């Protein structure tokens, strides 16, 4: 069974080496030592959210502090193609369910989208609270999936802002795909950008793929037109119409396979 993952509260882990000591404290330390009652000899991983993983063994537990012996430091490569889920806001926490599953599957970044048909609206204090909830959902999913990279959650975008981002991504050699039930091109055949092995450790310089998923009522025709005019391609996921909470994760899984991440 794989070791549980805990997120370092701050600072890079790359300066550490095998044999060093790392103290897991703060909220993660309390969770490991008090809630989960991890004990000496147990294995666990600590990640910094930027691709560095410490494979550790518990030495001493003192309340909310867990003293770890580092056995190995692993630097996981940045993605050759950055896969971003643009998830429309949806009611009943369906958008959060989509984000959670997409992160577990392997998405690299998340963008909340205030679509025309989104019943939920992020404004004022609700916007900050909802954004924080998405961030917490991503953190939990990263730990569940034992990932070393923490996908960022962008500020919410309007359709106009999303169209501008599509133009930037396409102009830089990336691709943007809008899932739409009436599209004739299957997602499995949409051209994807070639990877960039020379990208930075954070994926900077790598081409991007934007995957746009609409709300419960679907994407408005005017929105599809605006995104296509900006360079996006409308594609259908399959023969069935999926919920907004399901479409994104299923599409991310298909794209991860096509990008060679699961092979």
TADA-V114549 format. One record per residue. RES is the residue in one letter. SS is DSSP state (h for helix, s for strand, l for the rest). NEAR is the number of other ideal C-beta (glycine too) atoms within 8 Angstrom. Layout:
BEGIN
RES;SS;NEAR
RES;SS;NEAR
END
This chain:
BEGIN
X;l;2
X;l;4
X;l;9
X;s;10
X;s;13
X;s;13
X;s;13
X;l;12
X;l;8
X;l;3
X;l;6
X;l;7
X;l;14
X;l;8
X;l;4
X;l;9
X;l;6
X;l;7
X;l;5
X;l;8
X;s;8
X;s;12
X;s;9
X;s;14
X;l;9
X;h;8
X;h;6
X;h;12
X;h;13
X;h;11
X;h;10
X;h;15
X;h;16
X;h;9
X;h;7
X;l;8
X;l;6
X;l;10
X;l;7
X;l;7
X;l;5
X;l;8
X;s;8
X;s;13
X;s;14
X;s;15
X;s;17
X;l;13
X;s;9
X;s;10
X;l;12
X;s;14
X;s;13
X;s;15
X;s;11
X;s;13
X;s;9
X;s;16
X;s;8
X;s;7
X;s;12
X;s;7
X;l;7
X;l;9
X;s;11
X;s;13
X;s;12
X;s;15
X;s;11
X;s;15
X;s;7
X;s;7
X;s;13
X;s;9
X;s;9
X;l;8
X;l;5
X;l;12
X;l;12
X;l;9
X;s;15
X;s;12
X;s;16
X;s;13
X;s;15
X;s;12
X;s;16
X;s;15
X;l;16
X;l;15
X;l;7
X;l;4
X;l;6
X;h;12
X;h;15
X;h;10
X;h;9
X;h;18
X;h;17
X;h;12
X;h;12
X;h;15
X;h;16
X;h;10
X;h;11
X;l;13
X;l;13
X;l;10
X;s;12
X;s;16
X;s;15
X;s;16
X;s;14
X;l;12
X;l;13
X;l;7
X;l;12
X;l;12
X;l;10
X;l;9
X;l;8
X;l;11
X;l;5
X;h;5
X;h;5
X;h;9
X;h;10
X;h;8
X;h;8
X;h;12
X;h;13
X;h;8
X;h;9
X;h;14
X;h;9
X;h;8
X;h;12
X;h;15
X;h;10
X;h;9
X;h;13
X;h;16
X;h;12
X;h;7
X;l;10
X;l;9
X;l;11
X;l;13
X;s;12
X;l;11
X;l;11
X;s;6
X;s;12
X;l;9
X;l;5
X;l;12
X;s;13
X;l;7
X;h;13
X;h;7
X;h;8
X;h;14
X;h;12
X;h;9
X;h;11
X;h;14
X;h;10
X;h;8
X;h;15
X;h;13
X;h;7
X;l;8
X;l;6
X;l;13
X;s;14
X;s;15
X;s;15
X;s;15
X;s;16
X;l;12
X;l;6
X;l;6
X;l;10
X;l;4
X;l;10
X;s;9
X;h;14
X;h;6
X;h;5
X;l;11
X;l;4
X;l;10
X;l;11
X;l;6
X;l;10
X;l;10
X;l;5
X;l;4
X;l;11
X;l;7
X;l;7
X;l;7
X;l;11
X;l;7
X;l;7
X;l;13
X;s;14
X;s;13
X;s;16
X;s;15
X;s;15
X;s;14
X;s;13
X;l;14
X;l;13
X;l;10
X;l;6
X;l;9
X;l;13
X;l;9
X;h;6
X;h;7
X;h;12
X;h;12
X;h;8
X;h;11
X;h;15
X;h;11
X;h;7
X;l;12
X;l;10
X;l;13
X;s;10
X;s;13
X;s;13
X;s;13
X;l;11
X;l;8
X;l;2
X;l;4
X;l;3
X;l;9
X;l;7
X;h;16
X;h;11
X;h;9
X;h;13
X;h;17
X;h;12
X;h;11
X;h;14
X;h;15
X;h;10
X;h;11
X;h;13
X;h;12
X;h;10
X;h;8
X;l;11
X;l;6
X;l;8
X;l;5
X;l;4
END
